[in-house]
Amino acid sequence: MSDIKQELDRIRDRISDPSFLANKGLSNEVGIHVFCYDPADELIVRDFVSRLKECDLYEIFLKLLEDKRVLKSVDGLEEKRGKEYLLKQLQKIATPEALLEYMKYEPHEYGDVLFLTGVGKIFPFMRSHKMLDSMQHLFEDIPIVMFYPGSFNGQDLGLFGKFLDGHYYRAFNLL
């Protein structure tokens, strides 16, 4: 069995642990956890996550753009005004708060875990550290697991092993 499959199997045990589900042992920190993986293992991770209830940031992003009636004009806007202009315009629309409105669910119950995916697909429109900063107060009573195609050293998130995605020191490595 490959290393990534063994790591994914360990997730099942970890997220079933009663102390994990109750956010215990975190020194009153919000239960945000990062599961890092090699971007080359994306399809294996996607297959695993597809069997879980997840919040795919990219799918939420597309739904938001569709509801705002701008999705169909994205290609033309990029052609006409350029990538930088398009990026700035989409970041104005797809703020962390707007994305959170689309993913919010209540009430949270014991045993709920929020699985956050699509971090690599939504880059550069949304940075993962900004999303985590914005969501921690909404989901402080349940654990959050962000599936991250890159690395996290306890302070810095490195997307795809190429980009410094930002500093985020409130999360914990899941395994």
KETISE-415191 format. One line per 2 residues: number of its first residue (from 1); their letters; for each residue y, z negated, x negated of N, C-alpha, C. Coordinates in nm, 4 decimals, always signed. Layout:
<rs>
NUM> a> Y:Z:X:Y:Z:X:Y:Z:X  ...
</rs>
This chain:
<rs>
1> ms> -0.1187:+0.0000:-0.0857:+0.0000:+0.0000:+0.0000:+0.1241:+0.0000:-0.0896  +0.2246:+0.0764:-0.0531:+0.3446:+0.0851:-0.1355:+0.4253:-0.0437:-0.1269
3> di> +0.5139:-0.0624:-0.2243:+0.5983:-0.1821:-0.2293:+0.6841:-0.1953:-0.1036  +0.7418:-0.0858:-0.0561:+0.8306:-0.0946:+0.0606:+0.7515:-0.1375:+0.1839
5> kq> +0.6305:-0.0900:+0.1986:+0.5497:-0.1297:+0.3148:+0.5127:-0.2776:+0.3080  +0.4863:-0.3270:+0.1887:+0.4589:-0.4702:+0.1723:+0.5827:-0.5528:+0.2069
7> el> +0.6982:-0.5060:+0.1632:+0.8238:-0.5768:+0.1945:+0.8496:-0.5770:+0.3451  +0.8264:-0.4653:+0.4109:+0.8462:-0.4570:+0.5558:+0.7487:-0.5491:+0.6289
9> dr> +0.6263:-0.5609:+0.5802:+0.5306:-0.6543:+0.6403:+0.5795:-0.7985:+0.6265  +0.6441:-0.8291:+0.5157:+0.6972:-0.9651:+0.4955:+0.8100:-0.9965:+0.5944
11> ir> +0.8803:-0.8936:+0.6399:+0.9888:-0.9151:+0.7367:+0.9338:-0.9768:+0.8647  +0.8195:-0.9286:+0.9095:+0.7603:-0.9823:+1.0336:+0.7433:-1.1338:+1.0264
13> dr> +0.6884:-1.1813:+0.9142:+0.6702:-1.3260:+0.8981:+0.8048:-1.3982:+0.8942  +0.8969:-1.3413:+0.8219:+1.0286:-1.4056:+0.8057:+1.1017:-1.4183:+0.9387
15> is> +1.1042:-1.3124:+1.0184:+1.1810:-1.3170:+1.1433:+1.1079:-1.3929:+1.2539  +0.9826:-1.4296:+1.2294:+0.9078:-1.5100:+1.3254:+0.9199:-1.6598:+1.2968
17> dp> +0.9718:-1.6929:+1.1815:+0.9845:-1.8328:+1.1409:+1.0858:-1.9046:+1.2310  +1.0464:-2.0153:+1.2935:+1.1383:-2.0873:+1.3835:+1.2697:-2.1297:+1.3172
19> sf> +1.2667:-2.1669:+1.1895:+1.3921:-2.2070:+1.1240:+1.4839:-2.0868:+1.1026  +1.4254:-1.9690:+1.0805:+1.5060:-1.8470:+1.0697:+1.5711:-1.8165:+1.2038
21> la> +1.4933:-1.8212:+1.3097:+1.5444:-1.7899:+1.4430:+1.6527:-1.8869:+1.4883  +1.6457:-2.0114:+1.4401:+1.7449:-2.1119:+1.4784:+1.8625:-2.1160:+1.3813
23> nk> +1.8637:-2.0262:+1.2824:+1.9704:-2.0243:+1.1809:+1.9790:-2.1565:+1.1058  +1.8674:-2.2190:+1.0778:+1.8649:-2.3476:+1.0068:+1.8635:-2.3255:+0.8569
25> gl> +1.9190:-2.4224:+0.7866:+1.9134:-2.4208:+0.6414:+2.0133:-2.3296:+0.5756  +2.1194:-2.2960:+0.6474:+2.2179:-2.2039:+0.5907:+2.3497:-2.2726:+0.5575
27> sn> +2.3526:-2.4059:+0.5525:+2.4758:-2.4804:+0.5228:+2.5880:-2.4419:+0.6168  +2.5569:-2.4338:+0.7453:+2.6537:-2.3998:+0.8491:+2.7122:-2.2601:+0.8357
29> ev> +2.6483:-2.1742:+0.7586:+2.6917:-2.0357:+0.7472:+2.6329:-1.9557:+0.8625  +2.6967:-1.8460:+0.8945:+2.6448:-1.7539:+0.9943:+2.5193:-1.6886:+0.9365
31> gi> +2.4181:-1.6669:+1.0193:+2.2904:-1.6131:+0.9730:+2.2919:-1.4638:+0.9551  +2.3596:-1.4159:+0.8538:+2.3619:-1.2735:+0.8238:+2.2730:-1.2499:+0.7023
33> hv> +2.1773:-1.1612:+0.7187:+2.0788:-1.1338:+0.6144:+2.0796:-0.9848:+0.5842  +2.0520:-0.9528:+0.4606:+2.0501:-0.8134:+0.4171:+1.9103:-0.7805:+0.3665
35> fc> +1.8538:-0.6738:+0.4164:+1.7283:-0.6219:+0.3632:+1.7623:-0.4935:+0.2888  +1.7596:-0.4990:+0.1577:+1.7922:-0.3829:+0.0749:+1.6664:-0.3021:+0.0482
37> yd> +1.6840:-0.1734:+0.0411:+1.5732:-0.0853:+0.0089:+1.6264:+0.0372:-0.0622  +1.5369:+0.1022:-0.1333:+1.5710:+0.2246:-0.2042:+1.5985:+0.3337:-0.1008
39> pa> +1.7124:+0.4028:-0.1107:+1.7409:+0.5097:-0.0156:+1.6285:+0.6133:-0.0048  +1.5477:+0.6280:-0.1071:+1.4352:+0.7223:-0.1022:+1.3301:+0.6783:+0.0005
41> de> +1.3322:+0.5502:+0.0394:+1.2375:+0.4975:+0.1376:+1.2942:+0.4987:+0.2794  +1.4018:+0.5714:+0.3003:+1.4703:+0.5727:+0.4305:+1.3763:+0.6044:+0.5470
43> li> +1.2926:+0.7044:+0.5340:+1.2063:+0.7437:+0.6454:+1.1018:+0.6369:+0.6782  +1.0509:+0.5682:+0.5784:+0.9549:+0.4597:+0.6011:+1.0236:+0.3449:+0.6734
45> vr> +1.1461:+0.3111:+0.6293:+1.2216:+0.2026:+0.6931:+1.2575:+0.2409:+0.8364  +1.3002:+0.3640:+0.8576:+1.3319:+0.4095:+0.9938:+1.2125:+0.3964:+1.0867
47> df> +1.0944:+0.4340:+1.0370:+0.9740:+0.4233:+1.1186:+0.9481:+0.2774:+1.1568  +0.9626:+0.1867:+1.0619:+0.9432:+0.0438:+1.0894:+1.0442:-0.0058:+1.1924
49> vs> +1.1695:+0.0266:+1.1710:+1.2775:-0.0220:+1.2581:+1.2680:+0.0389:+1.3970  +1.2128:+0.1586:+1.4083:+1.2048:+0.2238:+1.5396:+1.1205:+0.1433:+1.6378
51> rl> +1.0381:+0.0545:+1.5856:+0.9550:-0.0294:+1.6716:+1.0244:-0.1600:+1.7080  +1.1467:-0.1790:+1.6600:+1.2260:-0.2983:+1.6894:+1.3428:-0.2593:+1.7786
53> ke> +1.4027:-0.3567:+1.8442:+1.5275:-0.3311:+1.9169:+1.6377:-0.3372:+1.8136  +1.7102:-0.2298:+1.7997:+1.8093:-0.2199:+1.6926:+1.9440:-0.1755:+1.7460
55> cd> +2.0447:-0.1970:+1.6656:+2.1786:-0.1425:+1.6902:+2.2064:-0.0465:+1.5761  +2.1956:+0.0826:+1.6035:+2.2203:+0.1851:+1.5031:+2.3698:+0.2170:+1.5050
57> ly> +2.4396:+0.1784:+1.3995:+2.5846:+0.1971:+1.3942:+2.6255:+0.3428:+1.4110  +2.5480:+0.4327:+1.3562:+2.5827:+0.5738:+1.3662:+2.5716:+0.6237:+1.5098
59> ei> +2.4656:+0.5845:+1.5795:+2.4500:+0.6232:+1.7200:+2.5618:+0.5640:+1.8058  +2.5997:+0.4408:+1.7762:+2.7105:+0.3762:+1.8480:+2.8411:+0.4509:+1.8192
61> fl> +2.8599:+0.4893:+1.6943:+2.9778:+0.5660:+1.6513:+2.9873:+0.6978:+1.7288  +2.8756:+0.7713:+1.7373:+2.8756:+0.8982:+1.8099:+2.9050:+0.8781:+1.9588
63> kl> +2.8490:+0.7743:+2.0168:+2.8731:+0.7454:+2.1593:+3.0204:+0.7136:+2.1826  +3.0798:+0.6364:+2.0935:+3.2216:+0.6034:+2.1040:+3.3071:+0.7296:+2.0973
65> le> +3.2791:+0.8165:+2.0010:+3.3551:+0.9414:+1.9875:+3.3364:+1.0308:+2.1091  +3.2164:+1.0328:+2.1628:+3.1894:+1.1116:+2.2830:+3.2690:+1.0562:+2.4022
67> dk> +3.2685:+0.9247:+2.4190:+3.3414:+0.8616:+2.5298:+3.4922:+0.8815:+2.5172  +3.5413:+0.8885:+2.3937:+3.6848:+0.9115:+2.3709:+3.7195:+1.0599:+2.3757
69> rv> +3.6185:+1.1423:+2.3987:+3.6323:+1.2880:+2.4106:+3.6887:+1.3548:+2.2847  +3.6439:+1.3066:+2.1690:+3.6871:+1.3674:+2.0439:+3.5707:+1.4239:+1.9623
71> lk> +3.4481:+1.3938:+2.0017:+3.3322:+1.4358:+1.9232:+3.3266:+1.5872:+1.9045  +3.3516:+1.6625:+2.0095:+3.3419:+1.8088:+2.0010:+3.4517:+1.8702:+1.9134
73> sv> +3.5607:+1.7995:+1.8946:+3.6708:+1.8555:+1.8159:+3.6667:+1.8155:+1.6690  +3.5676:+1.7372:+1.6287:+3.5601:+1.6884:+1.4909:+3.5493:+1.8034:+1.3914
75> dg> +3.4596:+1.8991:+1.4158:+3.4433:+2.0114:+1.3220:+3.5729:+2.0892:+1.3030  +3.6365:+2.1236:+1.4128:+3.7613:+2.2008:+1.4052:+3.8721:+2.1244:+1.3371
77> le> +3.8784:+1.9941:+1.3625:+3.9818:+1.9111:+1.3008:+3.9623:+1.9035:+1.1496  +3.8373:+1.8937:+1.1075:+3.8105:+1.8900:+0.9636:+3.8487:+2.0226:+0.8988
79> ek> +3.8147:+2.1335:+0.9635:+3.8484:+2.2657:+0.9113:+3.9996:+2.2855:+0.9028  +4.0667:+2.2420:+1.0083:+4.2108:+2.2652:+1.0193:+4.2938:+2.1717:+0.9307
81> rg> +4.2588:+2.0429:+0.9288:+4.3429:+1.9430:+0.8610:+4.2809:+1.8818:+0.7355  +4.1512:+1.9016:+0.7143:+4.0855:+1.8492:+0.5942:+4.0094:+1.7193:+0.6175
83> ke> +3.9231:+1.6878:+0.5204:+3.8351:+1.5712:+0.5309:+3.9115:+1.4390:+0.5337  +4.0103:+1.4259:+0.4476:+4.0839:+1.2989:+0.4402:+4.1550:+1.2681:+0.5722
85> yl> +4.2178:+1.3687:+0.6302:+4.2857:+1.3511:+0.7585:+4.1847:+1.3108:+0.8669  +4.0729:+1.3816:+0.8713:+3.9698:+1.3522:+0.9697:+3.9186:+1.2091:+0.9525
87> lk> +3.8919:+1.1694:+0.8301:+3.8436:+1.0343:+0.8028:+3.9415:+0.9297:+0.8562  +4.0692:+0.9470:+0.8270:+4.1705:+0.8504:+0.8741:+4.1778:+0.8457:+1.0261
89> ql> +4.1694:+0.9599:+1.0900:+4.1757:+0.9640:+1.2365:+4.0545:+0.8960:+1.3003  +3.9369:+0.9229:+1.2462:+3.8158:+0.8627:+1.3019:+3.8111:+0.7121:+1.2764
91> qk> +3.8643:+0.6695:+1.1628:+3.8680:+0.5254:+1.1350:+3.9646:+0.4523:+1.2283  +4.0658:+0.5221:+1.2774:+4.1567:+0.4613:+1.3757:+4.0869:+0.4410:+1.5101
93> ia> +3.9996:+0.5334:+1.5435:+3.9281:+0.5267:+1.6716:+3.8093:+0.4319:+1.6628  +3.7295:+0.4492:+1.5595:+3.6050:+0.3730:+1.5446:+3.6271:+0.2496:+1.4580
95> tp> +3.7057:+0.1585:+1.5088:+3.7297:+0.0323:+1.4384:+3.6068:-0.0568:+1.4545  +3.5928:-0.1582:+1.3695:+3.4812:-0.2505:+1.3896:+3.4814:-0.3112:+1.5304
97> ea> +3.5984:-0.3435:+1.5805:+3.6086:-0.4031:+1.7141:+3.5599:-0.3067:+1.8226  +3.5956:-0.1790:+1.8108:+3.5518:-0.0796:+1.9090:+3.3997:-0.0626:+1.9041
99> ll> +3.3437:-0.0579:+1.7848:+3.1983:-0.0453:+1.7719:+3.1274:-0.1692:+1.8265  +3.1851:-0.2852:+1.8021:+3.1242:-0.4088:+1.8521:+3.1244:-0.4150:+2.0042
101> ey> +3.2259:-0.3591:+2.0663:+3.2304:-0.3535:+2.2129:+3.1100:-0.2789:+2.2671  +3.0668:-0.1766:+2.1958:+2.9527:-0.0958:+2.2390:+2.8183:-0.1634:+2.2112
103> mk> +2.8147:-0.2561:+2.1176:+2.6880:-0.3194:+2.0832:+2.6753:-0.4609:+2.1376  +2.7784:-0.5116:+2.1994:+2.7777:-0.6503:+2.2452:+2.6781:-0.6705:+2.3588
105> ye> +2.6049:-0.7757:+2.3481:+2.5183:-0.8153:+2.4585:+2.5192:-0.9683:+2.4659  +2.5100:-1.0189:+2.5845:+2.5092:-1.1636:+2.6071:+2.4256:-1.1925:+2.7295
107> ph> +2.3731:-1.3072:+2.7493:+2.3781:-1.4171:+2.6520:+2.2701:-1.3983:+2.5460  +2.2953:-1.4555:+2.4300:+2.1936:-1.4552:+2.3254:+2.0971:-1.5678:+2.3569
109> ey> +1.9723:-1.5420:+2.3297:+1.8700:-1.6429:+2.3549:+1.7953:-1.6733:+2.2264  +1.7363:-1.7925:+2.2221:+1.6538:-1.8281:+2.1075:+1.5459:-1.7215:+2.0915
111> gd> +1.5271:-1.6747:+1.9721:+1.4294:-1.5701:+1.9451:+1.4923:-1.4338:+1.9283  +1.6179:-1.4179:+1.9718:+1.6880:-1.2913:+1.9522:+1.7238:-1.2752:+1.8049
113> vl> +1.7111:-1.1548:+1.7562:+1.7545:-1.1170:+1.6217:+1.8242:-0.9832:+1.6367  +1.9435:-0.9694:+1.5812:+2.0154:-0.8429:+1.5859:+1.9805:-0.7633:+1.4606
115> fl> +1.9207:-0.6461:+1.4796:+1.8862:-0.5576:+1.3684:+1.9908:-0.4484:+1.3606  +2.0654:-0.4477:+1.2520:+2.1741:-0.3536:+1.2318:+2.1265:-0.2423:+1.1391
117> tg> +2.1296:-0.1193:+1.1887:+2.0848:-0.0042:+1.1105:+2.1944:+0.1018:+1.1105  +2.1685:+0.2126:+1.0445:+2.2631:+0.3240:+1.0438:+2.3796:+0.3054:+0.9487
119> vg> +2.3705:+0.2067:+0.8607:+2.4797:+0.1774:+0.7676:+2.5070:+0.2965:+0.6761  +2.4029:+0.3592:+0.6274:+2.4201:+0.4749:+0.5392:+2.4703:+0.5975:+0.6131
121> ki> +2.4266:+0.6131:+0.7382:+2.4663:+0.7307:+0.8162:+2.6128:+0.7250:+0.8577  +2.6669:+0.6058:+0.8788:+2.8048:+0.5946:+0.9275:+2.9065:+0.5929:+0.8125
123> fp> +2.8601:+0.5743:+0.6896:+2.9499:+0.5783:+0.5747:+3.0059:+0.7190:+0.5593  +3.1336:+0.7406:+0.5332:+3.2403:+0.6480:+0.4966:+3.3286:+0.6038:+0.6146
125> fm> +3.2875:+0.6382:+0.7361:+3.3712:+0.6060:+0.8518:+3.3823:+0.4558:+0.8745  +3.2750:+0.3842:+0.8435:+3.2764:+0.2402:+0.8585:+3.2097:+0.1799:+0.7358
127> rs> +3.2715:+0.0770:+0.6816:+3.2154:+0.0068:+0.5665:+3.1392:-0.1150:+0.6167  +3.0233:-0.1384:+0.5632:+2.9367:-0.2452:+0.6146:+3.0001:-0.3831:+0.6028
129> hk> +3.0734:-0.4103:+0.4957:+3.1340:-0.5440:+0.4830:+3.2401:-0.5669:+0.5902  +3.3110:-0.4630:+0.6311:+3.4093:-0.4783:+0.7391:+3.3403:-0.5060:+0.8718
131> ml> +3.2290:-0.4386:+0.8934:+3.1537:-0.4593:+1.0167:+3.0993:-0.6012:+1.0222  +3.0423:-0.6482:+0.9130:+2.9876:-0.7844:+0.9099:+3.0971:-0.8885:+0.9304
133> ds> +3.2123:-0.8681:+0.8679:+3.3253:-0.9605:+0.8878:+3.3644:-0.9687:+1.0346  +3.3667:-0.8554:+1.1001:+3.4114:-0.8497:+1.2388:+3.3081:-0.9043:+1.3368
135> mq> +3.1818:-0.8992:+1.3026:+3.0790:-0.9362:+1.3996:+3.0309:-1.0794:+1.3886  +3.0597:-1.1461:+1.2792:+2.9988:-1.2772:+1.2590:+3.0348:-1.3778:+1.3678
137> hl> +3.1550:-1.3742:+1.4239:+3.1911:-1.4711:+1.5275:+3.1259:-1.4397:+1.6623  +3.0860:-1.3143:+1.6846:+3.0222:-1.2765:+1.8107:+2.8733:-1.3077:+1.8136
139> fe> +2.8129:-1.3154:+1.6965:+2.6688:-1.3343:+1.6888:+2.6343:-1.4570:+1.6040  +2.7189:-1.5583:+1.6083:+2.6964:-1.6731:+1.5216:+2.5748:-1.7565:+1.5616
141> di> +2.5236:-1.7373:+1.6830:+2.4110:-1.8180:+1.7291:+2.2751:-1.7505:+1.7102  +2.2740:-1.6266:+1.6620:+2.1474:-1.5578:+1.6353:+2.1532:-1.4933:+1.4971
143> pi> +2.0378:-1.4762:+1.4345:+2.0367:-1.4102:+1.3038:+2.0664:-1.2608:+1.3152  +2.1316:-1.2090:+1.2141:+2.1599:-1.0662:+1.2016:+2.0865:-1.0179:+1.0766
145> vm> +2.0143:-0.9073:+1.0896:+1.9483:-0.8470:+0.9745:+2.0036:-0.7060:+0.9606  +2.0710:-0.6819:+0.8497:+2.1251:-0.5493:+0.8224:+2.0292:-0.4776:+0.7279
147> fy> +1.9767:-0.3641:+0.7730:+1.8927:-0.2801:+0.6879:+1.9866:-0.1947:+0.6040  +1.9806:-0.2143:+0.4720:+2.0822:-0.1604:+0.3828:+2.0210:-0.0706:+0.2754
149> pg> +2.0551:+0.0587:+0.2764:+2.0019:+0.1505:+0.1752:+2.0792:+0.1389:+0.0446  +2.0504:+0.0334:-0.0274:+2.1215:+0.0091:-0.1518:+2.0862:-0.1275:-0.2059
151> sf> +2.1846:-0.1947:-0.2625:+2.1597:-0.3243:-0.3253:+2.2621:-0.4272:-0.2790  +2.2215:-0.5525:-0.2872:+2.3100:-0.6655:-0.2569:+2.2748:-0.7767:-0.3540
153> ng> +2.3731:-0.8196:-0.4316:+2.3475:-0.9223:-0.5326:+2.3994:-1.0601:-0.4918  +2.4283:-1.0771:-0.3652:+2.4815:-1.2052:-0.3181:+2.6327:-1.2020:-0.3037
155> qd> +2.6965:-1.1006:-0.3614:+2.8415:-1.0861:-0.3505:+2.8853:-0.9434:-0.3233  +2.8189:-0.8480:-0.3845:+2.8606:-0.7087:-0.3728:+2.7511:-0.6251:-0.3070
157> lg> +2.7949:-0.5370:-0.2181:+2.7061:-0.4415:-0.1542:+2.7232:-0.3072:-0.2245  +2.6133:-0.2497:-0.2705:+2.6172:-0.1208:-0.3397:+2.5391:-0.0178:-0.2599
159> lf> +2.6089:+0.0702:-0.1931:+2.5459:+0.1681:-0.1048:+2.4873:+0.2838:-0.1851  +2.3613:+0.3167:-0.1579:+2.2878:+0.4263:-0.2219:+2.2786:+0.4115:-0.3742
161> gk> +2.3091:+0.2958:-0.4266:+2.3091:+0.2775:-0.5711:+2.4228:+0.3520:-0.6384  +2.5227:+0.3960:-0.5583:+2.6328:+0.4760:-0.6123:+2.7703:+0.4217:-0.5781
163> fl> +2.7858:+0.3643:-0.4591:+2.9182:+0.3248:-0.4119:+2.9268:+0.1733:-0.3964  +3.0350:+0.1162:-0.4457:+3.0626:-0.0236:-0.4155:+3.1152:-0.0251:-0.2727
165> dg> +3.0334:-0.0759:-0.1821:+3.0671:-0.0752:-0.0401:+3.1612:-0.1898:-0.0060  +3.1694:-0.2898:-0.0896:+3.2612:-0.3997:-0.0661:+3.1996:-0.5320:-0.1058
167> hy> +3.2868:-0.6317:-0.1127:+3.2445:-0.7673:-0.1444:+3.2111:-0.8373:-0.0138  +3.0959:-0.9018:-0.0118:+3.0580:-0.9797:+0.1051:+2.9697:-1.0935:+0.0574
169> yr> +3.0206:-1.2137:+0.0640:+2.9499:-1.3276:+0.0064:+2.8873:-1.4192:+0.1119  +2.8993:-1.3858:+0.2389:+2.8439:-1.4729:+0.3427:+2.7019:-1.4382:+0.3810
171> af> +2.6490:-1.3302:+0.3328:+2.5134:-1.2879:+0.3686:+2.4112:-1.3435:+0.2699  +2.2871:-1.3351:+0.3100:+2.1762:-1.3779:+0.2291:+2.0759:-1.2640:+0.2223
173> nl> +2.0072:-1.2504:+0.1101:+1.8985:-1.1530:+0.1046:+1.7890:-1.2018:+0.1982  +1.7364:-1.1143:+0.2796:+1.6372:-1.1511:+0.3803:+1.5097:-1.2051:+0.3162
175> l> +1.4633:-1.1404:+0.2110:+1.3370:-1.1823:+0.1478:+1.3617:-1.2390:+0.0104
</rs>
